[in-house]
Amino acid sequence: MVDCDVIIVGGGPVGLFLAAELGQRGISVEVFDAKAGTSTHPAANANSARTMEHFRRIGIASTVRALGLPAGYATDVAYFTSIAGHELARLHQPASQDAVEWAKAHAFTWATPEPPHRCSQLYVEPVLLEAARSHTQCHVHFSARVVAFSQGEESVSATVELDATADRPAQTRTVTARYLIGCDGPRSFVRKSLGLRYAGVSGEKRDFMGGQMDAVYFFAPDIYRVSPHPPAWQYWTFSAKQRALIIAVDGKGHFIMNVQTREDELNDDDSVRRRIAEAIGADIPFELKSSSTWTAGFTLVADRFSAGRVFLAGDAAHLFTPTGGLGYNTGIEDAANLAWKLEAMVKGLAGPALGASYEAERKPAALRNTAFARGFADGIGHVQVPPEAHMSGPAGDAAREAVGNYLAFHATAEFVIPGVHLGTRYEQSPLIETEAGPAVPDSANLYVPCARAGHRAPHAWLEEGRSLYDRFGPGFTLLCTGREGINTRDDAVLHRAASVLPQLAIQHVDEPAVAALYGAAFVLIRPDQHVAWRGDALGDEFEAAARRAMGHATADVVSTSEPVCPAST
């Protein structure tokens, strides 16, 4: 007897997104997090285009895009000697009110309906919490710590301590589910309990983004008064004494500063105040709100992503240095990949390979993304700023121009990364048959749309002005791009495919640009918007691909009452 379908350990953004999507799929969920509530300290300040696409799928993208900085606040990345001093370089980026139209104009690079959005986890988590709790079968519990779990052939049982206070001991509860997901961060209790370890590079040293970092949340609206430069989203400062990264949280005076500590520095309020003043470069009042300590220089991926009925996602499965903003966003992709598979497993539709495909697909993606993040960290962390850059006169001007040229190059390399956001592919997945020929390049700064099996389904704006993605169903979608569409002789094939694929929707889009983009008359698209198969006929190959996409061997057949959704035009 189970209490719910899925237990999620960890109520951060990855756990809450997974809960929201599972709830939308009719899966009962219990989420447990030891914190008292959602985050009160800013972190994860960048939502990738892919994360925003997933938010669009569950209906919260527009809500999230309205949060964070004011609608007209440009999300520039800028580099300074100090905020009140010399500006060295600036990467201009659009304000949120202009982002979607900007992406349409730059569709040759950002081929997405949802360009990146600069908004702190501080604001995103409450939206995800509301989305999760909007489903009656989804329950989120804070001040609730999972202290033990065990699994058998059919279920997982977790022991949870609830509502412990200084005056009252914790109440203990046992919860049994079909599956348990560890979304409980880099010190993951779930990962350690499974005996799984991180592998990779740890403790890598750099002049910046390599060592112990202090993250200080403070309020200083006078920054906008003393700075002679236009506002920015990220302020990177290179003073003679320290380097710092200051991020605008709300555009109204709240900032988060990350600065690398040195062995001779104390982590007291006076030291923190000196570091903030050094980065600003002017004597202005500011209020300290909160602080935390973390360590940069990690490129770590768990040796395994699952064991039996227990899976890992987010920082529990991989740990990044945050350059490029890839850690949290990789975790959201983990959850998107896992959600539809959990649904199929809970509902008895999954073949034996479906659960194992999560690690087979997501571990290579984690290795890919941590490598990109490490490269970005090297690009900013090892750069040497000459002393002349802090001097006045012609020599100082020349040094600052030279440093600025490099930083402008680096800014583009780290922040104009559509290839990282949109280029993840699962070509070696057991759920697909790899197509012949070479794949398109996997480059950080260039995304090449590709409809090969395993790749993210290419996006297009339809002639009616609507996003193609909005035509995809919550389950599998069969996209028909040819003029003929589906013939009556295909009905039997579709009926057999529908016995395997949950909620198979059929979408007919008769637009030459879409046909050219996908390069096939029929394209089978998974619930996470990755291509499962494409071809020019609905025959044996399509049926085999449908079974394979759900983790079944070619000869396996599953009986289900799930209907084929009617075709749309």
C-alpha positions as CSV (number, residue, x, y, z in Angstrom):
1,M,0.0,0.0,0.0
2,V,1.5,3.3,-1.0
3,D,0.7,6.8,0.3
4,C,1.6,8.6,-3.0
5,D,3.3,7.9,-6.3
6,V,6.4,9.9,-5.9
7,I,8.4,11.3,-2.9
8,I,10.6,14.3,-3.7
9,V,13.3,15.1,-1.2
10,G,14.2,18.8,-1.5
11,G,11.8,21.7,-2.2
12,G,14.2,24.0,-4.1
13,P,13.5,25.0,-7.7
14,V,14.2,21.6,-9.2
15,G,12.1,19.7,-6.7
16,L,9.3,22.2,-7.0
17,F,9.3,22.2,-10.8
18,L,9.3,18.4,-10.8
19,A,6.4,18.4,-8.4
20,A,4.5,20.9,-10.5
21,E,4.9,18.9,-13.7
22,L,4.1,15.6,-12.0
23,G,1.0,17.1,-10.5
24,Q,-0.1,18.4,-13.9
25,R,0.3,14.8,-15.2
26,G,-2.0,13.5,-12.5
27,I,0.8,11.9,-10.4
28,S,0.4,12.2,-6.6
29,V,3.5,13.7,-5.0
30,E,4.8,14.4,-1.5
31,V,7.7,17.0,-1.3
32,F,9.8,17.3,1.9
33,D,12.3,20.1,2.6
34,A,14.1,20.9,5.8
35,K,14.0,24.6,5.2
36,A,11.2,26.7,6.7
37,G,10.0,27.9,3.3
38,T,11.2,29.1,-0.1
39,S,14.5,30.8,-0.4
40,T,15.0,34.2,1.3
41,H,18.6,34.6,0.0
42,P,19.1,35.3,-3.7
43,A,20.7,32.5,-5.8
44,A,20.4,31.1,-9.3
45,N,19.8,34.5,-10.9
46,A,19.5,33.4,-14.6
47,N,16.8,31.3,-16.2
48,S,18.0,29.8,-19.5
49,A,15.9,29.8,-22.7
50,R,15.4,26.0,-22.2
51,T,14.2,26.5,-18.6
52,M,11.8,29.2,-19.8
53,E,10.5,26.8,-22.5
54,H,9.8,24.2,-19.8
55,F,8.1,26.9,-17.7
56,R,6.0,27.7,-20.8
57,R,5.0,24.0,-21.0
58,I,3.5,24.1,-17.5
59,G,2.0,27.5,-17.9
60,I,4.2,29.8,-15.7
61,A,6.6,31.4,-18.2
62,S,4.7,34.7,-18.4
63,T,4.4,34.9,-14.7
64,V,8.1,34.3,-14.2
65,R,9.0,36.8,-17.0
66,A,7.1,39.6,-15.1
67,L,9.3,39.1,-12.0
68,G,12.8,40.3,-11.1
69,L,14.0,43.5,-12.6
70,P,11.6,46.2,-13.8
71,A,10.2,45.5,-17.3
72,G,12.3,48.3,-18.9
73,Y,15.6,47.5,-17.1
74,A,18.2,46.3,-19.6
75,T,19.9,43.1,-18.5
76,D,23.4,44.3,-19.5
77,V,26.6,42.5,-18.3
78,A,29.2,45.2,-17.5
79,Y,32.8,45.2,-16.2
80,F,34.4,48.0,-14.2
81,T,37.4,49.0,-12.1
82,S,34.6,49.8,-9.6
83,I,31.0,50.6,-10.1
84,A,31.7,54.3,-9.6
85,G,35.0,54.1,-11.5
86,H,35.9,53.2,-15.0
87,E,33.7,51.0,-17.2
88,L,35.9,48.5,-19.1
89,A,33.4,46.6,-21.3
90,R,29.6,46.0,-21.6
91,L,27.5,43.4,-23.3
92,H,24.1,44.9,-24.1
93,Q,21.1,42.7,-23.5
94,P,17.4,43.4,-23.8
95,A,15.0,44.3,-21.0
96,S,12.3,41.7,-20.2
97,Q,9.6,43.8,-22.0
98,D,11.6,43.5,-25.2
99,A,13.1,40.0,-24.9
100,V,10.5,38.0,-26.9
101,E,10.5,40.5,-29.8
102,W,14.3,40.7,-29.6
103,A,14.5,36.9,-29.9
104,K,12.2,36.9,-32.9
105,A,14.5,39.4,-34.6
106,H,17.5,37.2,-33.6
107,A,15.8,33.9,-34.5
108,F,18.9,32.9,-36.5
109,T,20.7,32.5,-33.2
110,W,18.0,32.3,-30.5
111,A,15.5,30.0,-32.2
112,T,13.1,29.9,-29.2
113,P,9.8,31.3,-28.1
114,E,11.3,32.0,-24.6
115,P,14.6,33.8,-24.6
116,P,16.7,33.8,-21.3
117,H,15.2,35.7,-18.4
118,R,17.3,37.3,-15.6
119,C,15.3,36.6,-12.4
120,S,16.5,35.3,-9.0
121,Q,15.5,32.0,-7.6
122,L,14.2,34.2,-4.7
123,Y,11.2,35.1,-7.0
124,V,10.9,31.9,-9.0
125,E,10.5,29.5,-6.2
126,P,7.2,30.9,-4.9
127,V,5.8,30.7,-8.4
128,L,6.9,27.0,-8.6
129,L,5.5,26.4,-5.2
130,E,2.1,27.8,-6.2
131,A,2.2,25.8,-9.4
132,A,2.9,22.6,-7.5
133,R,0.2,23.2,-4.8
134,S,-2.4,24.0,-7.5
135,H,-2.7,20.3,-8.0
136,T,-4.8,18.5,-5.3
137,Q,-2.6,15.4,-5.3
138,C,0.6,17.4,-4.8
139,H,1.6,18.3,-1.2
140,V,4.7,20.3,-0.3
141,H,6.0,20.2,3.3
142,F,8.6,22.6,4.7
143,S,10.4,22.1,8.1
144,A,10.3,18.4,7.1
145,R,13.5,16.4,7.0
146,V,13.8,12.9,5.4
147,V,16.2,11.1,7.8
148,A,16.0,7.6,6.3
149,F,14.6,5.6,3.4
150,S,14.6,2.0,2.2
151,Q,13.4,0.4,-1.0
152,G,12.0,-2.9,-2.1
153,E,10.9,-4.3,-5.4
154,E,7.6,-2.4,-5.5
155,S,8.0,0.7,-3.3
156,V,10.2,3.1,-1.4
157,S,9.6,4.1,2.2
158,A,10.9,7.3,3.8
159,T,11.1,8.3,7.4
160,V,10.3,12.0,7.8
161,E,10.8,14.3,10.8
162,L,8.2,17.1,10.8
163,D,7.9,20.5,12.4
164,A,10.8,20.3,14.9
165,T,11.2,23.5,17.0
166,A,13.3,24.5,20.0
167,D,10.3,23.8,22.3
168,R,8.9,20.6,20.6
169,P,10.6,17.5,19.3
170,A,10.0,16.5,15.7
171,Q,7.0,14.3,14.8
172,T,8.0,11.2,12.9
173,R,6.1,10.0,9.8
174,T,6.6,7.1,7.4
175,V,5.7,7.7,3.8
176,T,5.6,5.0,1.1
177,A,5.7,5.7,-2.6
178,R,6.5,4.0,-5.8
179,Y,9.6,6.2,-6.5
180,L,11.8,8.6,-4.6
181,I,13.7,11.5,-6.2
182,G,16.6,13.2,-4.5
183,C,16.6,16.9,-5.3
184,D,18.4,17.8,-2.1
185,G,21.4,19.7,-3.2
186,P,25.2,19.2,-3.3
187,R,25.3,17.6,0.2
188,S,22.5,15.3,-0.8
189,F,21.4,12.9,1.9
190,V,19.8,10.8,-0.8
191,R,22.9,10.4,-2.9
192,K,25.1,9.6,0.2
193,S,22.5,7.1,1.4
194,L,22.8,5.3,-1.9
195,G,26.5,5.2,-1.6
196,L,27.0,7.2,-4.8
197,R,29.8,9.7,-5.2
198,Y,30.7,12.7,-7.3
199,A,33.5,12.4,-9.8
200,G,35.4,15.2,-11.5
201,V,37.4,18.3,-10.5
202,S,37.0,19.7,-7.0
203,G,38.6,22.7,-5.4
204,E,40.1,24.1,-8.6
205,K,41.9,27.4,-7.7
206,R,41.6,30.6,-9.7
207,D,42.1,34.3,-8.9
208,F,38.2,34.4,-9.1
209,M,35.6,31.7,-9.1
210,G,38.0,29.2,-7.6
211,G,37.9,28.9,-3.8
212,Q,35.8,30.0,-0.9
213,M,33.3,32.7,-1.9
214,D,31.1,35.0,0.3
215,A,27.7,35.8,-1.1
216,V,26.3,38.9,0.5
217,Y,22.7,40.2,0.0
218,F,22.5,44.0,0.6
219,F,20.4,47.0,-0.1
220,A,22.1,50.1,-1.6
221,P,19.9,52.1,-3.8
222,D,22.5,54.9,-4.0
223,I,24.6,52.7,-6.3
224,Y,22.4,54.1,-9.1
225,R,23.2,57.6,-8.0
226,V,27.0,57.3,-7.7
227,S,27.5,55.3,-10.8
228,P,28.2,57.4,-13.9
229,H,27.3,54.5,-16.1
230,P,23.9,53.0,-17.2
231,P,22.5,50.4,-14.9
232,A,23.4,46.7,-15.5
233,W,22.2,43.3,-14.4
234,Q,25.7,42.0,-13.6
235,Y,28.5,44.3,-12.4
236,W,31.9,42.6,-12.5
237,T,34.5,44.7,-10.7
238,F,38.3,44.5,-10.9
239,S,39.8,46.8,-8.3
240,A,43.4,46.8,-7.2
241,K,42.5,44.8,-4.1
242,Q,39.7,42.4,-5.1
243,R,37.4,41.1,-7.7
244,A,33.7,40.9,-7.2
245,L,30.5,40.1,-9.0
246,I,27.5,42.2,-8.0
247,I,24.0,41.2,-9.4
248,A,21.0,43.5,-9.4
249,V,18.1,41.5,-7.8
250,D,15.2,43.9,-8.2
251,G,16.6,47.0,-10.0
252,K,15.5,49.1,-7.0
253,G,18.6,48.8,-4.8
254,H,18.8,45.1,-3.7
255,F,22.0,43.4,-4.8
256,I,23.8,40.1,-4.3
257,M,27.6,40.3,-4.2
258,N,30.0,37.3,-4.6
259,V,33.6,37.9,-3.7
260,Q,36.4,35.4,-3.2
261,T,37.9,35.4,0.3
262,R,41.6,35.4,1.0
263,E,43.3,33.5,3.8
264,D,44.1,36.7,5.6
265,E,40.5,38.0,5.6
266,L,37.9,37.6,8.3
267,N,34.3,36.9,7.5
268,D,32.9,39.5,9.9
269,D,30.5,42.4,9.2
270,D,33.3,45.0,9.0
271,S,35.2,42.9,6.4
272,V,32.1,42.5,4.4
273,R,31.4,46.2,4.5
274,R,34.9,47.0,3.3
275,R,34.5,44.5,0.4
276,I,31.2,46.1,-0.7
277,A,32.7,49.6,-0.4
278,E,35.7,48.5,-2.5
279,A,33.5,47.1,-5.2
280,I,31.3,50.2,-5.3
281,G,34.2,52.6,-5.2
282,A,32.2,55.3,-3.3
283,D,31.2,55.9,0.3
284,I,27.4,55.3,0.3
285,P,25.1,53.8,2.9
286,F,24.0,50.2,2.5
287,E,22.1,47.6,4.6
288,L,23.3,44.0,4.9
289,K,20.4,41.6,4.5
290,S,21.9,38.2,4.7
291,S,25.0,36.2,3.7
292,S,26.2,32.7,2.9
293,T,29.5,31.0,2.1
294,W,30.1,28.6,-0.8
295,T,33.0,27.2,-2.7
296,A,33.7,27.7,-6.4
297,G,35.9,25.5,-8.5
298,F,33.8,22.4,-8.8
299,T,33.1,20.3,-12.0
300,L,31.4,17.3,-10.5
301,V,28.9,14.7,-11.7
302,A,27.6,11.7,-9.8
303,D,28.9,8.3,-10.8
304,R,25.3,7.1,-11.1
305,F,21.9,9.0,-11.3
306,S,19.7,6.2,-10.0
307,A,19.6,3.1,-8.0
308,G,16.5,0.9,-8.1
309,R,13.5,3.1,-7.5
310,V,15.5,6.2,-6.4
311,F,16.7,8.9,-8.8
312,L,18.9,12.0,-8.4
313,A,18.3,15.4,-10.0
314,G,19.8,18.9,-9.8
315,D,22.7,19.6,-7.6
316,A,22.4,16.1,-6.0
317,A,23.5,14.7,-9.4
318,H,25.9,17.4,-10.5
319,L,27.7,20.4,-9.0
320,F,28.8,23.5,-11.0
321,T,30.9,26.6,-10.7
322,P,28.1,29.0,-11.5
323,T,29.7,30.8,-14.5
324,G,27.2,30.6,-17.4
325,G,24.4,30.0,-14.9
326,L,24.2,26.4,-15.8
327,G,23.7,24.5,-12.5
328,Y,20.1,25.3,-11.7
329,N,19.1,25.2,-15.4
330,T,20.6,21.8,-15.9
331,G,18.6,20.7,-12.9
332,I,15.4,21.9,-14.5
333,E,16.2,19.9,-17.6
334,D,16.8,16.8,-15.4
335,A,13.3,17.2,-14.0
336,A,11.7,17.7,-17.4
337,N,13.4,14.6,-18.7
338,L,12.3,12.6,-15.6
339,A,8.7,13.8,-15.2
340,W,7.2,12.1,-18.2
341,K,9.1,8.9,-17.6
342,L,7.9,8.7,-14.0
343,E,4.4,9.2,-15.3
344,A,4.8,6.3,-17.6
345,M,6.3,4.1,-14.9
346,V,3.6,4.9,-12.4
347,K,0.9,4.3,-14.9
348,G,2.4,1.0,-16.1
349,L,3.1,2.1,-19.6
350,A,6.9,2.0,-19.4
351,G,9.1,-0.6,-20.8
352,P,12.2,-1.9,-18.9
353,A,14.6,0.6,-20.5
354,L,12.7,3.8,-19.7
355,G,13.9,4.2,-16.2
356,A,17.5,3.5,-17.1
357,S,17.3,6.0,-20.0
358,Y,17.2,8.9,-17.5
359,E,20.9,8.4,-16.5
360,A,21.8,7.4,-20.1
361,E,20.5,10.8,-21.3
362,R,21.1,13.1,-18.4
363,K,24.6,12.1,-17.3
364,P,26.2,13.0,-20.6
365,A,24.3,16.3,-20.6
366,A,25.7,17.0,-17.1
367,L,29.2,16.2,-18.2
368,R,28.7,18.5,-21.2
369,N,27.3,21.4,-19.2
370,T,29.9,21.2,-16.4
371,A,32.6,21.3,-19.0
372,F,31.1,24.4,-20.6
373,A,30.8,26.1,-17.1
374,R,34.4,25.2,-16.3
375,G,35.6,26.8,-19.5
376,F,33.7,30.0,-18.7
377,A,35.2,30.1,-15.2
378,D,38.7,29.7,-16.6
379,G,38.0,32.6,-19.0
380,I,37.1,35.0,-16.3
381,G,39.0,33.5,-13.3
382,H,42.5,33.4,-14.7
383,V,42.5,36.7,-16.6
384,Q,45.3,39.0,-15.3
385,V,44.5,42.7,-15.0
386,P,47.7,44.8,-15.3
387,P,48.3,47.3,-12.5
388,E,48.3,50.1,-15.1
389,A,44.5,49.6,-15.5
390,H,44.1,51.3,-12.1
391,M,46.2,54.3,-13.0
392,S,45.2,57.6,-14.5
393,G,46.7,59.1,-17.7
394,P,47.4,57.6,-21.1
395,A,49.0,54.4,-19.8
396,G,45.9,53.7,-17.7
397,D,43.6,54.5,-20.6
398,A,45.5,52.1,-22.9
399,A,45.6,49.3,-20.3
400,R,41.9,49.7,-19.6
401,E,41.1,49.6,-23.3
402,A,43.2,46.4,-23.7
403,V,41.5,44.7,-20.7
404,G,38.1,45.9,-22.0
405,N,38.7,44.3,-25.4
406,Y,39.3,40.9,-23.8
407,L,36.3,41.2,-21.4
408,A,34.0,42.1,-24.3
409,F,35.1,38.9,-26.0
410,H,34.6,36.9,-22.8
411,A,31.2,38.4,-22.1
412,T,30.0,37.2,-25.5
413,A,31.6,33.8,-24.9
414,E,29.9,33.3,-21.5
415,F,26.5,35.0,-22.0
416,V,25.6,34.6,-25.6
417,I,25.3,30.9,-25.5
418,P,22.2,29.7,-27.4
419,G,24.1,26.5,-28.2
420,V,24.5,25.6,-24.6
421,H,20.8,26.4,-23.8
422,L,19.2,24.7,-26.8
423,G,21.8,22.2,-28.2
424,T,21.5,19.4,-25.7
425,R,20.9,16.1,-27.6
426,Y,20.3,12.5,-26.7
427,E,21.7,10.8,-29.8
428,Q,23.1,7.9,-27.8
429,S,19.9,7.3,-25.8
430,P,18.6,3.7,-25.7
431,L,15.2,5.3,-26.5
432,I,16.1,6.3,-30.0
433,E,17.8,4.9,-33.1
434,T,20.7,7.2,-34.0
435,E,20.3,8.6,-37.5
436,A,23.1,8.1,-40.1
437,G,25.6,10.8,-40.8
438,P,27.2,13.4,-38.5
439,A,25.2,15.5,-36.1
440,V,25.4,19.3,-36.2
441,P,28.2,20.9,-34.1
442,D,27.6,21.2,-30.3
443,S,29.0,24.8,-29.9
444,A,28.4,27.1,-26.9
445,N,27.8,30.2,-28.9
446,L,26.0,28.9,-32.0
447,Y,22.8,26.9,-32.0
448,V,22.1,25.0,-35.2
449,P,18.5,23.8,-35.4
450,C,18.4,20.1,-36.0
451,A,15.5,17.6,-36.1
452,R,17.6,14.5,-35.9
453,A,16.3,11.9,-33.4
454,G,17.5,12.9,-29.9
455,H,17.7,16.6,-30.5
456,R,15.4,19.3,-29.1
457,A,12.6,19.8,-31.6
458,P,13.4,22.9,-33.6
459,H,11.2,25.9,-32.8
460,A,9.4,27.9,-35.4
461,W,6.9,30.8,-35.3
462,L,3.9,29.8,-37.4
463,E,2.3,32.0,-40.0
464,E,-0.6,32.7,-37.5
465,G,2.0,34.2,-35.1
466,R,1.8,31.3,-32.7
467,S,4.7,29.2,-31.4
468,L,4.9,25.7,-32.8
469,Y,5.6,24.5,-29.3
470,D,2.1,25.6,-28.3
471,R,0.8,23.0,-30.7
472,F,2.6,20.1,-28.9
473,G,0.5,18.0,-26.5
474,P,1.5,17.1,-22.9
475,G,2.2,13.5,-24.1
476,F,3.8,12.5,-27.4
477,T,3.0,14.5,-30.5
478,L,3.1,13.3,-34.0
479,L,3.9,16.3,-36.1
480,C,2.7,16.0,-39.8
481,T,4.5,18.5,-42.1
482,G,3.5,17.1,-45.5
483,R,0.5,18.3,-47.5
484,E,-1.0,14.9,-47.6
485,G,-1.0,14.4,-43.9
486,I,-2.3,11.1,-42.6
487,N,-4.1,8.7,-44.9
488,T,-6.8,6.2,-43.9
489,R,-4.4,3.4,-44.5
490,D,-2.3,4.8,-41.6
491,D,-5.2,4.4,-39.1
492,A,-4.2,0.9,-38.0
493,V,-0.6,1.9,-37.5
494,L,-1.6,4.9,-35.4
495,H,-4.0,2.8,-33.3
496,R,-1.1,0.4,-32.5
497,A,1.2,3.3,-31.7
498,A,-1.4,4.8,-29.4
499,S,-1.4,1.6,-27.5
500,V,2.1,2.4,-26.5
501,L,2.4,6.2,-26.5
502,P,0.5,8.0,-23.7
503,Q,-1.9,10.8,-24.9
504,L,-0.6,10.7,-28.5
505,A,-1.6,14.0,-30.2
506,I,-1.5,14.5,-33.9
507,Q,-0.7,17.9,-35.2
508,H,-0.8,18.8,-38.9
509,V,1.2,22.0,-39.9
510,D,1.2,22.7,-43.6
511,E,3.8,25.3,-43.8
512,P,6.8,25.0,-46.1
513,A,9.2,26.5,-43.6
514,V,8.3,23.9,-40.9
515,A,8.6,21.1,-43.4
516,A,12.1,22.3,-44.4
517,L,13.1,22.7,-40.8
518,Y,12.1,19.1,-39.8
519,G,13.1,17.5,-43.1
520,A,10.5,14.7,-42.9
521,A,6.8,14.3,-43.4
522,F,6.3,12.8,-39.9
523,V,8.1,13.6,-36.7
524,L,7.4,11.9,-33.3
525,I,8.1,14.4,-30.5
526,R,8.5,13.4,-26.9
527,P,6.7,15.1,-24.0
528,D,10.0,17.0,-23.1
529,Q,10.1,18.4,-26.7
530,H,13.0,16.1,-27.9
531,V,12.6,14.3,-31.2
532,A,12.1,10.5,-30.9
533,W,11.9,9.7,-34.6
534,R,11.3,11.2,-38.0
535,G,10.4,9.7,-41.4
536,D,8.4,10.0,-44.5
537,A,6.0,7.1,-43.9
538,L,4.0,5.6,-41.0
539,G,5.0,2.0,-41.2
540,D,7.0,-0.6,-39.3
541,E,9.8,1.8,-38.6
542,F,7.4,4.3,-36.9
543,E,5.9,1.5,-34.8
544,A,9.3,0.3,-33.7
545,A,10.3,3.9,-32.8
546,A,7.1,4.3,-30.7
547,R,7.9,1.2,-28.7
548,R,11.5,2.1,-28.3
549,A,10.7,5.6,-27.1
550,M,8.7,4.1,-24.2
551,G,11.5,1.8,-23.3
552,H,10.1,-1.4,-24.9
553,A,11.9,-3.9,-27.0
554,T,10.7,-3.9,-30.6
555,A,8.4,-6.9,-30.1
556,D,6.8,-5.6,-26.8
557,V,3.2,-4.4,-26.9
558,V,1.4,-2.5,-24.1
559,S,-2.3,-2.3,-23.7
560,T,-3.7,1.0,-22.7
561,S,-7.0,2.9,-23.1
562,E,-5.2,6.2,-23.8
563,P,-6.8,7.8,-26.9
564,V,-5.3,9.3,-29.9
565,C,-6.0,13.0,-29.8
566,P,-7.6,14.3,-33.0
567,A,-5.5,16.0,-35.6
568,S,-5.4,19.8,-35.6
569,T,-4.7,22.2,-38.4
